[in-house]
Amino acid sequence: MSTTTLAQSANSEEEIIFYDLMCAAPGECWAPHCWKTRMALQYKGVRFRTVWVSYPDIKSLVGHTQPGNPAPTLPVIQHGATWIADSWQILQYLEQHFPSPPLLLPGVSAQTTHFFQCYCESVLSPPVRLCILPKVPAFLDDRGREYFIRTREAALGVSLEEAGRGQTVNAIRVPLGPLAKNLSEYGPYLGGEQISYMDIILLGFLQWFDRADHAAVQTILGMFKSDAGEPVREWYERVKHLAVTRPEAEGGV
Ligand SMILES: N[C@@H](CCC(=O)N[C@@H](CS)C(=O)NCC(=O)O)C(=O)O
């Protein structure tokens, strides 16, 4: 995806405007990449205000931040005259302008965290994605629902229901295995002793799955059991407080 940081002149005191993806429930975050940005902003205690955006409005509102991309994406933030698209670029910006508390820990290189994000996006999430996609329209706003079904079915070449047929969350067991092992041996967090952006990345995906299918996430959390406990479930219990949507007064677009 092409990403851009437009202008470079915000001061850290200025409120950040966060463009997040709307669903039918007002003020509810649900989309995995937007969750990452929301959790990062909240963890760092950054002052921000959300503009909730329906799928078909993304292009007109923030398309200028992603030139050449016919289907621009959220999250996007605006800080003074500076616009930043893409959750990873946003994280870099927040680490630079709001360094405390850090989400990129000194002992874990940014490159390693980026690799972890790529792993979650390309290896961990796809097996569950087809189970989850048919359940997303049910909680979207009307215009978002129409857009979602039309664009996803065009990309898949079949209906969402057909794409989901026969798929089960058990397909995540193999790609989740290394994370469970890592948590058992090096936890309590994915980056070791402290919460880091790696926890936020995995939690963002699980929040999305949970919004679509709560029972599926309970199955995922219970996949790894040993005499020492359930490492993934125990980790989830430790970090789930990060995934709250702070109530705000303003509405969407
Ligand atoms: N790599 C991007 C991916 C962002 C992304 O795919 N966002 C989804 C919402 S979670 C989106 O805006 N999709 C718009 C569309 O599909 O038209 C990031 O991490 O920011």
The ligand as an SDF file (V2000), in Angstrom:
LIG
                    3D

 20 19  0  0  0  0  0  0  0  0999 V2000
   -1.7440   -1.9670    6.1310 N   0  0  0  0  0  0  0  0  0  0  0  0
   -2.8140   -1.1230    6.3880 C   0  0  0  0  0  0  0  0  0  0  0  0
   -4.0920   -1.8710    6.1730 C   0  0  0  0  0  0  0  0  0  0  0  0
   -5.2860   -1.0430    6.5230 C   0  0  0  0  0  0  0  0  0  0  0  0
   -6.6060   -1.7010    6.1550 C   0  0  0  0  0  0  0  0  0  0  0  0
   -6.6710   -2.7020    5.4250 O   0  0  0  0  0  0  0  0  0  0  0  0
   -7.6860   -1.0780    6.6560 N   0  0  0  0  0  0  0  0  0  0  0  0
   -9.0390   -1.5240    6.3960 C   0  0  0  0  0  0  0  0  0  0  0  0
   -9.8400   -1.4060    7.6890 C   0  0  0  0  0  0  0  0  0  0  0  0
   -9.1150   -2.4000    8.9900 S   0  0  0  0  0  0  0  0  0  0  0  0
   -9.6750   -0.5750    5.3900 C   0  0  0  0  0  0  0  0  0  0  0  0
   -9.6630    0.6140    5.5900 O   0  0  0  0  0  0  0  0  0  0  0  0
  -10.2410   -1.0990    4.2900 N   0  0  0  0  0  0  0  0  0  0  0  0
  -10.8850   -0.2520    3.3280 C   0  0  0  0  0  0  0  0  0  0  0  0
  -11.4260   -1.0140    2.1400 C   0  0  0  0  0  0  0  0  0  0  0  0
  -11.2900   -2.2260    2.1330 O   0  0  0  0  0  0  0  0  0  0  0  0
  -11.9890   -0.3920    1.2390 O   0  0  0  0  0  0  0  0  0  0  0  0
   -2.6610   -0.6040    7.8380 C   0  0  0  0  0  0  0  0  0  0  0  0
   -2.1400   -1.3420    8.6630 O   0  0  0  0  0  0  0  0  0  0  0  0
   -3.0560    0.5420    8.0850 O   0  0  0  0  0  0  0  0  0  0  0  0
  1  2  1  0
  2  3  1  0
  2 18  1  0
  3  4  1  0
  4  5  1  0
  5  6  2  0
  5  7  1  0
  7  8  1  0
  8  9  1  0
  8 11  1  0
  9 10  1  0
 11 12  2  0
 11 13  1  0
 13 14  1  0
 14 15  1  0
 15 16  2  0
 15 17  1  0
 18 19  2  0
 18 20  1  0
M  END
$$$$
